[in-house]
Amino acid sequence: MSSLPEFNEITVAVRNLKLNYKTNITKKPNFKEALLHFGRGERTAITVEALKGVSFDVHKGTVLGIIGANGAGKSTLMKAIAGLLPPSEGEIEIRGKVSAMLSLGVGFNPNLSGKENVLLGGLAAGLSRAEIDDSFSKIVDFAQLHDHIEMPMRTYSAGMYSRLGFAVATTINPEILLIDEALSTGDASFKEKSAARISELAQQAKTLIVVSHALATVQELCTKAIWLDHGNLIGRGTPDEVISAYTKFLSVGGAAIAMEDF
């Protein structure tokens, strides 16, 4: 992304964030256990350390990209920042109104029309009915859903869901916007529009945090990046620096070694 104005004000501060959750796994039975349990494995509760002491700051006007393999803790971190998952240890300080687009279709009722979902989403974000009405045509125009906005969202494609979700999330004037893999769907023209909207928000001193497996997207959109691996913060810096270290790690297939902070 082209250079953007830098601001000293911190809008998201993550301090020694640890997040654990319990889940059940099925232990593969040995021959004796298989006979006793009719071939079924024993269910065992385990604790998963999803985040292991992660710390970083995000400033106003920053577009932060989060990269890492599946299971690295990226989506868990985003949910924690959004207030959907409480930390096991550590703290997250948020300074501003948060709008989150964390998963395709989350927050939408598929049995309601696109128009009704826009209204509910705006009200949930704290907007008045008048403010929603003022923004409605902008949302529909950006999402390119003029012929479908009155239809139930269960008839929408994944790309239509994504376009409407992004349009709503970015039009309600958030101070902090969280986007988790939401830009992975949609055609090339919409991705170009989305990139322009993200740049516009950053120019307005908004804070954006983007999770993407598409490293080219992170390089294009983001001004800073962090790399997570198995719940650990491995590296931080410019997108070029972090992606270079990450791709080198992938190419050698070795253990991740923490980068120096940039």
C-alpha positions as CSV (number, residue, x, y, z in Angstrom):
1,M,0.0,0.0,0.0
2,S,1.2,3.5,-0.7
3,S,2.4,5.5,2.3
4,L,-0.2,6.8,4.7
5,P,-0.1,9.5,7.4
6,E,1.3,8.1,10.6
7,F,-0.4,8.8,14.0
8,N,1.0,8.3,17.4
9,E,-2.3,7.5,19.1
10,I,-2.8,3.8,19.9
11,T,-6.3,2.4,19.2
12,V,-5.7,-1.3,19.9
13,A,-3.3,-2.4,22.6
14,V,-2.9,-6.2,23.2
15,R,-0.9,-7.1,26.3
16,N,0.4,-10.6,27.1
17,L,-2.8,-12.1,25.7
18,K,-3.4,-15.7,26.5
19,L,-6.5,-17.5,25.5
20,N,-7.3,-21.1,26.3
21,Y,-10.3,-23.2,25.6
22,K,-11.4,-26.8,26.3
23,T,-12.4,-29.3,23.6
24,N,-13.0,-33.0,23.4
25,I,-11.0,-35.4,21.3
26,T,-11.5,-39.0,20.6
27,K,-8.5,-41.2,21.6
28,K,-7.8,-44.0,19.1
29,P,-8.4,-47.2,21.0
30,N,-6.0,-50.1,21.2
31,F,-7.2,-53.6,20.5
32,K,-8.4,-54.3,24.1
33,E,-10.2,-50.9,24.4
34,A,-11.8,-51.5,21.0
35,L,-13.3,-54.7,22.3
36,L,-14.5,-53.1,25.5
37,H,-16.0,-50.1,23.9
38,F,-17.3,-51.8,20.7
39,G,-14.7,-50.1,18.5
40,R,-15.4,-46.6,19.8
41,G,-12.5,-44.4,21.0
42,E,-12.6,-42.8,24.4
43,R,-13.6,-39.1,24.6
44,T,-11.1,-37.0,26.4
45,A,-11.2,-33.3,27.4
46,I,-8.1,-31.3,26.6
47,T,-7.2,-27.6,27.0
48,V,-6.0,-25.9,23.8
49,E,-3.7,-22.9,24.2
50,A,-4.9,-20.8,21.3
51,L,-2.9,-17.7,22.1
52,K,0.3,-17.7,24.1
53,G,1.2,-14.3,25.5
54,V,0.7,-12.2,22.4
55,S,1.5,-8.4,22.7
56,F,1.3,-5.6,20.1
57,D,-0.1,-2.1,19.5
58,V,-2.0,-0.8,16.5
59,H,-2.1,3.0,15.8
60,K,-4.6,5.2,14.1
61,G,-4.4,5.1,10.4
62,T,-2.7,1.7,10.4
63,V,-3.9,-1.2,8.2
64,L,-2.5,-4.3,10.1
65,G,-2.3,-7.6,8.3
66,I,-2.3,-10.8,10.3
67,I,-0.8,-13.9,8.6
68,G,-0.1,-17.5,9.6
69,A,-1.1,-21.0,8.8
70,N,-4.4,-22.6,9.7
71,G,-4.6,-23.0,13.4
72,A,-2.1,-20.2,14.1
73,G,-4.6,-18.3,16.2
74,K,-5.5,-15.5,13.8
75,S,-9.3,-15.8,14.0
76,T,-9.2,-16.4,17.7
77,L,-7.2,-13.2,18.1
78,M,-9.7,-11.3,16.0
79,K,-12.6,-12.6,18.1
80,A,-10.8,-11.6,21.2
81,I,-10.3,-8.0,19.9
82,A,-14.0,-7.9,18.9
83,G,-14.9,-8.8,22.5
84,L,-16.4,-12.2,21.5
85,L,-13.9,-14.3,23.4
86,P,-12.7,-13.3,26.9
87,P,-8.9,-13.5,27.5
88,S,-7.7,-16.3,29.9
89,E,-4.8,-13.9,30.9
90,G,-3.6,-10.5,29.7
91,E,-5.7,-7.6,28.5
92,I,-7.0,-5.9,25.3
93,E,-7.5,-2.1,25.4
94,I,-9.8,-0.7,22.6
95,R,-10.1,3.0,22.0
96,G,-12.9,3.5,19.5
97,K,-16.0,2.0,18.0
98,V,-15.4,-1.5,16.5
99,S,-17.1,-2.9,13.5
100,A,-16.3,-6.5,12.7
101,M,-16.7,-8.7,9.7
102,L,-15.3,-11.9,11.0
103,S,-17.0,-14.7,9.1
104,L,-19.1,-14.9,5.9
105,G,-22.8,-14.4,6.8
106,V,-22.3,-14.0,10.5
107,G,-24.8,-11.4,11.8
108,F,-27.2,-11.8,8.9
109,N,-30.5,-13.6,9.1
110,P,-30.8,-15.6,5.9
111,N,-34.6,-15.6,6.1
112,L,-34.8,-11.8,6.0
113,S,-34.1,-9.6,2.9
114,G,-30.9,-7.8,2.4
115,K,-32.7,-4.5,3.2
116,E,-34.0,-5.9,6.5
117,N,-30.5,-7.1,7.4
118,V,-29.0,-3.8,6.6
119,L,-31.5,-2.2,9.0
120,L,-30.8,-4.7,11.8
121,G,-27.0,-4.4,11.3
122,G,-27.1,-0.7,11.5
123,L,-29.3,-0.7,14.6
124,A,-27.0,-3.3,16.2
125,A,-24.0,-0.9,15.5
126,G,-25.8,1.9,17.4
127,L,-27.0,3.9,14.4
128,S,-30.4,5.6,14.4
129,R,-33.0,4.7,11.8
130,A,-32.5,8.1,10.2
131,E,-28.7,7.4,9.9
132,I,-29.3,4.0,8.4
133,D,-31.8,5.5,5.9
134,D,-29.2,8.1,4.9
135,S,-26.6,5.4,4.3
136,F,-28.8,2.8,2.7
137,S,-28.4,3.9,-0.9
138,K,-24.6,4.1,-0.5
139,I,-24.5,0.5,0.9
140,V,-26.6,-0.9,-1.9
141,D,-24.6,1.0,-4.5
142,F,-21.3,-0.3,-3.1
143,A,-22.5,-3.9,-2.8
144,Q,-24.0,-3.8,-6.3
145,L,-27.2,-5.5,-5.1
146,H,-29.9,-3.2,-6.5
147,D,-31.8,-6.2,-8.1
148,H,-31.5,-8.4,-5.0
149,I,-31.7,-6.1,-1.9
150,E,-35.4,-7.0,-1.4
151,M,-34.8,-10.7,-1.7
152,P,-34.2,-13.1,1.2
153,M,-30.5,-13.5,1.9
154,R,-30.8,-17.3,1.7
155,T,-30.9,-16.8,-2.1
156,Y,-27.6,-14.9,-2.1
157,S,-24.3,-16.3,-3.3
158,A,-21.2,-16.2,-1.1
159,G,-20.0,-13.2,-3.1
160,M,-23.2,-11.3,-2.5
161,Y,-23.0,-12.0,1.2
162,S,-19.5,-10.8,1.2
163,R,-20.3,-7.6,-0.7
164,L,-23.2,-6.7,1.5
165,G,-21.3,-7.4,4.7
166,F,-18.3,-5.4,3.6
167,A,-20.5,-2.5,2.5
168,V,-22.4,-2.4,5.8
169,A,-19.2,-2.8,8.0
170,T,-17.4,0.1,6.2
171,T,-20.3,2.5,5.8
172,I,-21.3,2.7,9.5
173,N,-18.3,4.8,10.1
174,P,-16.2,2.5,12.4
175,E,-13.1,3.8,14.1
176,I,-11.7,0.3,14.2
177,L,-12.6,-2.3,11.5
178,L,-11.8,-6.0,11.8
179,I,-11.9,-8.1,8.6
180,D,-11.3,-11.9,8.8
181,E,-10.9,-13.5,5.3
182,A,-14.0,-11.5,4.1
183,L,-12.1,-10.3,1.0
184,S,-11.5,-13.8,-0.2
185,T,-14.8,-14.0,-2.1
186,G,-16.1,-11.7,-4.8
187,D,-14.8,-10.8,-8.2
188,A,-11.8,-8.8,-9.2
189,S,-13.6,-5.5,-9.6
190,F,-15.2,-5.7,-6.1
191,K,-11.8,-6.6,-4.6
192,E,-10.4,-3.5,-6.2
193,K,-13.3,-1.4,-4.8
194,S,-12.7,-2.9,-1.4
195,A,-9.0,-2.1,-1.5
196,A,-9.8,1.5,-2.4
197,R,-12.3,1.7,0.5
198,I,-9.8,0.3,2.9
199,S,-7.2,2.9,1.8
200,E,-9.8,5.6,2.1
201,L,-10.6,4.6,5.7
202,A,-6.9,4.6,6.6
203,Q,-6.5,8.1,5.1
204,Q,-9.3,9.1,7.5
205,A,-7.2,7.8,10.5
206,K,-9.3,4.7,10.9
207,T,-7.7,1.5,12.2
208,L,-8.1,-1.6,10.2
209,I,-7.0,-5.2,11.1
210,V,-7.1,-7.7,8.2
211,V,-6.7,-11.5,8.4
212,S,-5.9,-13.1,5.0
213,H,-4.2,-16.2,3.7
214,A,-3.6,-14.3,0.5
215,L,-0.2,-12.8,1.1
216,A,-0.5,-10.5,-2.0
217,T,-3.6,-9.0,-0.4
218,V,-1.7,-8.2,2.7
219,Q,1.2,-6.7,0.8
220,E,-1.2,-4.6,-1.3
221,L,-3.5,-3.4,1.5
222,C,-1.5,-3.3,4.7
223,T,1.0,-0.9,6.2
224,K,2.1,-3.2,9.0
225,A,1.9,-7.0,9.5
226,I,2.3,-9.6,12.2
227,W,2.9,-13.3,11.9
228,L,1.3,-15.9,14.3
229,D,2.3,-19.5,14.6
230,H,0.7,-21.9,17.0
231,G,-0.6,-19.1,19.2
232,N,2.8,-17.3,19.3
233,L,3.7,-13.9,17.8
234,I,6.7,-14.7,15.7
235,G,7.3,-11.5,13.8
236,R,6.1,-8.0,13.2
237,G,7.1,-5.2,10.9
238,T,6.3,-4.0,7.4
239,P,4.3,-6.4,5.2
240,D,7.4,-7.1,3.0
241,E,9.6,-7.9,6.0
242,V,7.1,-10.2,7.7
243,I,5.9,-12.0,4.5
244,S,9.6,-12.5,3.5
245,A,10.3,-14.2,6.8
246,Y,7.1,-16.2,6.7
247,T,7.6,-17.5,3.1
248,K,11.2,-18.4,3.9
249,F,10.0,-20.4,6.9
250,L,7.5,-22.2,4.7
251,S,10.1,-23.0,2.1
252,V,12.5,-24.6,4.6
253,G,9.7,-26.3,6.6
254,G,11.6,-25.7,9.9
255,A,10.5,-24.4,13.2
256,A,9.5,-20.7,13.4
257,I,12.2,-18.5,15.0
258,A,11.0,-15.1,16.3
259,M,12.0,-12.2,14.1
260,E,13.5,-9.1,15.6
261,D,11.0,-6.4,16.1
262,F,11.1,-3.7,13.4
